[in-house]
Amino acid sequence: MKDYGARPLDRAEAEEYATWFKALADATRIQIVSLLARRREPMTVGEIVDASGVGQSTVSHHLKLLAEVRFVLVERQGTSSLYRINENCVSCFPTAADVVMGKPVPEPPVCE
């Protein structure tokens, strides 16, 4: 039975999710997010390079994009930067399948 009262996501929410999905639309970025999420402690670019086997400039580029959507947070420690997963986003990021398949979408996330 069709539900003619069903509506698509609010435009602002859809745009927010689209920026998240775009940020994860690269296998290397998914690897970096996964590494930081599993490690659960700040890592230097060098540590991420060693763990991922990807070059330093590539890792730095991907970390910049991930930080822009706040999946990754940067902590300055002297002249070094440490990167860690944003725990708030881990809990508020719905899976693409959940959204596409019509499962209830959480309140608009606050990924700070």
N, C-alpha and C positions, 0 to 999 in steps of 0.2 A: 504494500500500500504506500502510495507516495505521500510525503509530508510536504505540502505546498507552503507550510510555514517555515521550513528550514531556510536558513540564510547562510551565505558564505561568511567567512571571517570578516570582521571589521577591517576596513582598508589599512588603518594604522597598524593593527596587529599583523596583518598579512605582510606589510612592508617590513616590519621588525623581524618576523620569521624569515623573510626572504634574505635579509642581510646576514642572518645567522647561517642559513643554508649556503649562501654564496661563500661565506668565510670557510665553510667546510667542504666546498666543492673541489677540493684538491687532496689527493691521497697523502701527500707529504704533510699537509696541515692536519689531517685526521691522525696521522702517526704521531705528530708532535702533541696534539691535544691528548691523545690516548696515553702517551708516555708521561706527560705531566699529571694527568688524572690518576694514573696508577702509582706514580712515584709519591705523590702527595707531599712533596717538599720542593722548595725553590731549587732551580737548576741554572747554571750558567749556560751561555750559548755553546761553549766548548763541551760541556757535559752532554748537551742535547745533540751536538754534532757527533760526538763519539758514540752515543747510544743509537742514533738514527742512521749513521753512515752517509749523511747528506752534507754537502759542503756548507761552510760557515756563512757565506753570503746568501745562500738559498734559505738556510735556517733563519737568519736574521730577517730576511724579507717576509717569510711566513709568520714569524713571531710578531712583526709589526702589524700585519693584517689581523691576526688573532687578537692582538691587544686593542685594536680599533673597535672591535665589537665586544670587548671586555671578556672574552673567553679566557684570556691569559692576562695576568696582572704582572706588572714590572715593579721590582723593588730595587732601588739604587743602594749599593753597598760600596762606599768609596768610589772608585772609578769603574767598578763592575756593575752589571745589571743581572739580577736574578729573576727568573721567570717561574711563575707558578700558575696552576689552574685556578680559576675563579670559582670557588666552591658554590657561590650563589647561583651561578649559571648551570652548574651540574644538576642542581635540583629543579631549576625552572625551565630547562630546555626540553620541550616535548619532542618526541620522535616524529620524523616526517610521516611515518605510517599512521601514527595516532591522529595527526591533524588531517591528513588526506582521507582517512577512513572514517572520519566523523566522530571520533571519540571526543568526549568533553575536553575543551581546551582550558587550561588553567587561567586564572585571572592574569591580566597582562603582567608579564614578569618584570621584576626589578632586579636586573643584573648589574649590580654596581661593582 
